[in-house]
Amino acid sequence: MARILVVDDDLNISEIVQYIAKTSGYDILTATNGREGLAQAKKCLPDLIILDIMMPEMDGFTLHNHLLADEATKRIPIIILTAKGQMRDSFVGSSNVKFYMDKPFEPQSLRDNISKALQAKP
């Protein structure tokens, strides 16, 4: 069973993402900020990370950069899930960002993108 790390400080969004992933058969880990997310990613090496951008303590940009800089985590695929759609260009060309989704999102689109990102994992 694939393990997904959800890093989002909005508990409502996090619960929706968890529900979608769990009902699709995935094991879920959560973090409410970038620091927790980085610690979880290094400790558990999830198969996929669903990442918000605007968070306290460490934002998604910084977490993304830390993940890319670490040999153990740089190949973990990421789905960016954020209300800051205008920031999409910041991730263009990033090898580990597989999808960029704006909030609000369609549950089926998230399910589909999770499946595609996991299938594309090296």
Residue pairs with C-beta under 8 A, 6 or more apart in sequence:
1 25
1 26
1 27
2 26
2 27
2 47
2 48
2 118
3 26
3 27
3 28
3 29
3 44
3 46
3 47
3 48
4 21
4 26
4 27
4 28
4 29
4 46
4 47
4 48
4 49
4 50
4 114
5 28
5 29
5 30
5 31
5 37
5 40
5 41
5 44
5 46
5 48
5 49
5 50
6 14
6 17
6 18
6 21
6 28
6 29
6 30
6 31
6 49
6 50
7 30
7 31
7 32
7 33
7 34
7 36
7 37
7 40
7 49
7 50
7 51
7 52
7 55
7 60
7 63
8 14
8 17
8 32
8 50
8 51
8 52
8 55
8 81
9 32
9 33
9 52
9 54
9 55
9 56
10 52
11 32
13 52
13 81
13 103
14 30
14 32
16 107
17 50
17 81
17 110
18 28
18 30
20 107
20 110
20 111
20 114
21 28
21 50
21 114
22 28
24 111
24 114
24 115
26 114
29 40
29 44
29 46
30 40
31 37
31 39
31 40
32 55
33 55
33 56
33 57
33 58
34 55
34 57
34 58
34 59
34 60
34 62
34 63
35 57
35 58
36 57
37 49
37 51
37 58
37 63
38 58
38 63
38 66
38 67
40 46
41 49
41 67
41 73
41 76
42 70
42 72
42 73
45 72
45 73
45 76
46 76
47 76
47 77
47 118
47 121
48 76
48 77
48 78
48 79
48 114
48 117
48 118
48 121
49 67
49 76
49 77
49 78
49 79
50 78
50 79
50 81
50 114
51 60
51 63
51 64
51 78
51 79
51 80
51 81
52 60
52 81
52 82
53 59
53 60
53 61
53 80
53 82
53 84
53 87
54 60
54 82
54 83
54 84
60 80
60 82
61 90
64 78
64 91
64 94
64 96
64 97
66 73
67 73
67 74
67 76
67 78
67 96
68 74
68 94
68 95
68 96
74 95
74 96
75 96
75 121
75 122
76 96
76 121
77 96
77 97
77 98
77 117
77 118
77 120
77 121
78 94
78 96
78 97
78 98
78 117
79 97
79 98
79 99
79 100
79 101
79 110
79 113
79 114
79 117
80 88
80 91
80 97
80 99
80 100
80 101
81 101
81 103
81 105
81 110
82 100
82 101
82 102
82 103
83 102
83 103
85 102
88 100
91 97
91 100
98 113
98 116
98 117
98 120
99 113
99 116
99 117
101 109
101 110
101 113
